[in-house]
Amino acid sequence: MATILVVDDEMGIRDLVAEILADSGYGVLTAADAHEAREQAAAHALDLVLLDVWMPHEDGLSLLRDWAQKELPAPVVMLSGHATLDAAIEATRIGASAFLEKPLRLQTLMETVYRVLSE
């Protein structure tokens, strides 16, 4: 069973995505910000991280950049409700496996999770 970390400052989105993934048989951990994400990544073996771009205090691109300088804890899929082409290009340049726009479409989310976990 793959373990997925869902990092999003919006509790409703974080909980909904976590529930969908858990219902699909994945182990799910959550974090509300970059600090919690670092703690979860340090404490658990992860197979995938779903990481929001825009979060307070430290954004997802900064966290991704920090992780990439060391070693990514797992493949990372960036999520953004304010997606720009520049942000998507930057995220993939840094090392993100995919970039999804919010609102998330269930089918696209699940296809992306499956594809990235299968790589």
Summary of the structure (lengths in Angstrom):
residues: 119
radius of gyration: 12.6
end to end distance: 15.4
largest distance: 34.0
contacts: 380
relative contact order: 0.17
helix: 48%
strand: 20%
